[in-house]
Amino acid sequence: MMIRGIDQFFAVVDAYAAATGLPDKTISSRVLKDSGRIGLLRSGGDIGVRKVAAALEWFSDNWPPRAQWPIDVLRPTPTEEAGSP
């Protein structure tokens, strides 16, 4: 079963954090250009759909090669010019 909404975003954030060992603040800064944004979202804050879509694209483009993308989240197709973090 596919998960929806902000839970998809958190599944990707958590998998990326597990694969890289990076804390939410660092990931938030890299992906959302705001080191506190993921923490605010975890506390019930809100984020726009376009921002989430852009973040998922960033994760897809910068996904660690040996890490598994969360099975319940559709992965955007990585862009060809994308590199590893």
Buried (B, 14 or more C-beta within 10 A) or exposed (E): EEBEEBEBBBBBBEBBBEBBEBEBBBBBBBBBEEBBBBBBBEEEEEBEEEBBEBBBBBBBBBBBEEEEBBEEBEBBEBEEEEEEE
